[in-house]
Amino acid sequence: MRRKPPPEIASSSTEQGSTLVLALVILLVLTLIGVAGMNSTSQQEKMAGNLRDKDLAFQAAEAALREAEQFLQVASLPAFEGTDGLHQPDRTLWLHPATWAANSTVSVEYDVGVQGVALQPRTIIEELEPVQLDGESVKFGEMPDIAMFRATARGVGGTAGAEVILQTIIRR
């Protein structure tokens, strides 16, 4: 029996290593896709945290406004003299950072039961000029004056950087 001659072995001069280069390029592309996916996930997690902080701040400010509305429902209100959160009209009062400071007598802090906030919400109430409304009378055509108040509340979320300020006009 005759043996078959061995197949020809390619000489080293004809090997070019294209498979290795192609595998390295594919590995590089997969690495870049993985890094981009991690960055996207990290960014989305930050956005979700910021949205949660803003939502907490909104809930705290809304709860403080409800407390202010309940305060205004009492039969007899104290004088609006610029302390304990009760003021005469001032369109810029709520813009001053000192108004919302923790030790401020300009605003009032409410413990509204919102969990996870960095600071409890604070509120100011301004007594606006009374308004006469047409069509409403007490007796024989007299037009009563309607008391109007502006309540402003500031809520803070889980971090002090998340802040929401809400205002409402309350008719009494």
C-alpha positions as CSV (number, residue, x, y, z in Angstrom):
1,M,0.0,0.0,0.0
2,R,1.0,3.3,-0.9
3,R,0.7,6.2,1.5
4,K,-0.7,9.5,0.5
5,P,1.6,12.3,0.7
6,P,0.9,14.8,3.5
7,P,-1.0,17.9,2.5
8,E,1.0,20.9,1.8
9,I,1.6,23.1,4.8
10,A,1.2,26.7,4.1
11,S,4.4,28.6,4.4
12,S,4.6,31.3,7.0
13,S,5.0,33.9,4.3
14,T,1.4,33.4,3.2
15,E,-0.2,33.8,6.7
16,Q,-1.4,37.3,7.3
17,G,-3.3,37.1,10.7
18,S,-6.5,38.7,9.5
19,T,-8.6,36.6,11.9
20,L,-6.8,38.1,14.9
21,V,-7.2,41.7,13.7
22,L,-10.8,41.1,12.9
23,A,-11.4,39.6,16.4
24,L,-9.7,42.5,18.0
25,V,-11.8,45.0,16.1
26,I,-15.0,43.2,17.0
27,L,-13.9,43.1,20.7
28,L,-13.2,46.9,20.6
29,V,-16.6,47.6,19.1
30,L,-18.3,45.5,21.8
31,T,-16.4,47.3,24.5
32,L,-17.5,50.7,23.2
33,I,-21.1,49.5,23.1
34,G,-20.8,48.3,26.7
35,V,-19.3,51.5,27.9
36,A,-21.9,53.6,26.1
37,G,-24.7,51.5,27.7
38,M,-23.2,52.0,31.2
39,N,-23.1,55.7,30.7
40,S,-26.7,55.8,29.5
41,T,-27.8,53.8,32.4
42,S,-25.9,56.0,34.9
43,Q,-27.5,59.1,33.3
44,Q,-31.0,57.7,33.5
45,E,-30.5,56.8,37.2
46,K,-29.4,60.3,38.0
47,M,-32.5,61.7,36.1
48,A,-34.8,59.3,38.0
49,G,-33.3,60.5,41.4
50,N,-33.7,64.1,40.4
51,L,-37.3,63.5,39.4
52,R,-37.9,61.8,42.8
53,D,-36.4,64.8,44.6
54,K,-38.5,67.3,42.7
55,D,-41.6,65.2,43.4
56,L,-40.8,65.1,47.2
57,A,-40.3,68.9,47.2
58,F,-43.7,69.4,45.4
59,Q,-45.5,67.1,47.8
60,A,-44.0,69.0,50.8
61,A,-44.9,72.4,49.4
62,E,-48.4,71.2,48.5
63,A,-49.0,69.9,52.0
64,A,-47.8,73.2,53.5
65,L,-50.3,75.1,51.3
66,R,-53.1,72.8,52.6
67,E,-52.0,73.6,56.2
68,A,-52.1,77.4,55.4
69,E,-55.6,77.0,53.9
70,Q,-56.7,75.2,57.1
71,F,-55.2,78.0,59.2
72,L,-57.2,80.6,57.3
73,Q,-60.5,78.7,58.1
74,V,-60.4,79.6,61.8
75,A,-63.1,82.1,63.0
76,S,-60.7,84.8,64.1
77,L,-57.3,85.5,62.5
78,P,-54.4,87.2,64.2
79,A,-53.0,90.5,62.9
80,F,-50.8,90.3,59.8
81,E,-47.8,92.3,61.2
82,G,-44.9,90.7,59.5
83,T,-44.1,87.9,62.0
84,D,-45.0,84.3,62.3
85,G,-45.5,84.0,58.6
86,L,-48.3,86.6,58.5
87,H,-47.6,89.7,56.3
88,Q,-49.1,92.5,54.4
89,P,-48.8,92.3,50.6
90,D,-45.2,92.2,49.3
91,R,-44.7,90.8,45.8
92,T,-41.0,90.0,46.4
93,L,-41.0,88.6,49.9
94,W,-40.9,85.0,48.7
95,L,-37.9,85.7,46.5
96,H,-35.5,86.5,49.4
97,P,-33.5,83.4,50.6
98,A,-33.6,84.8,54.2
99,T,-37.4,84.4,54.2
100,W,-37.0,80.6,54.0
101,A,-34.1,80.2,56.4
102,A,-34.6,77.6,59.2
103,N,-34.4,80.2,62.0
104,S,-36.6,82.8,60.2
105,T,-39.5,84.5,61.9
106,V,-40.7,85.7,58.4
107,S,-42.0,82.2,57.5
108,V,-43.5,79.4,59.5
109,E,-42.3,75.8,59.3
110,Y,-44.9,73.0,59.1
111,D,-44.3,69.3,59.9
112,V,-46.5,67.9,57.3
113,G,-45.4,64.3,57.5
114,V,-43.7,64.0,54.1
115,Q,-41.0,61.4,54.7
116,G,-37.5,61.8,53.2
117,V,-37.3,65.6,52.8
118,A,-34.0,67.4,53.7
119,L,-36.0,70.3,55.4
120,Q,-39.6,70.7,56.4
121,P,-41.6,73.1,54.2
122,R,-42.1,76.7,55.2
123,T,-45.1,79.0,54.4
124,I,-45.9,82.7,54.4
125,I,-49.4,84.2,54.2
126,E,-50.1,87.7,52.9
127,E,-53.3,89.6,53.5
128,L,-54.4,91.1,50.2
129,E,-56.8,94.0,49.7
130,P,-60.4,93.0,50.2
131,V,-62.4,92.6,47.0
132,Q,-66.0,93.4,46.2
133,L,-67.7,90.7,44.0
134,D,-70.7,91.7,41.9
135,G,-73.8,89.7,42.3
136,E,-73.2,88.6,45.9
137,S,-75.1,90.4,48.7
138,V,-75.8,90.0,52.3
139,K,-78.9,92.0,52.5
140,F,-80.9,94.3,50.3
141,G,-78.2,94.9,47.7
142,E,-75.2,95.5,49.9
143,M,-72.0,94.2,48.4
144,P,-69.8,92.5,51.1
145,D,-66.0,92.8,51.0
146,I,-64.4,89.4,50.4
147,A,-61.1,88.8,52.3
148,M,-58.3,87.6,50.0
149,F,-55.0,86.0,51.0
150,R,-51.9,84.8,49.1
151,A,-50.2,81.7,50.6
152,T,-46.7,80.8,49.4
153,A,-45.0,77.6,50.4
154,R,-41.5,76.3,49.8
155,G,-40.8,72.6,49.8
156,V,-37.4,70.9,49.7
157,G,-36.8,67.4,48.4
158,G,-34.4,64.7,49.6
159,T,-31.5,67.1,48.9
160,A,-31.4,70.9,49.6
161,G,-30.9,71.5,45.8
162,A,-34.4,70.3,44.9
163,E,-36.7,73.2,45.7
164,V,-40.3,73.9,44.8
165,I,-42.2,77.1,45.5
166,L,-46.0,77.2,45.2
167,Q,-48.5,80.0,45.5
168,T,-52.2,80.1,45.8
169,I,-54.9,82.8,46.4
170,I,-57.4,81.9,49.0
171,R,-60.8,83.6,49.3
172,R,-62.4,83.9,52.7
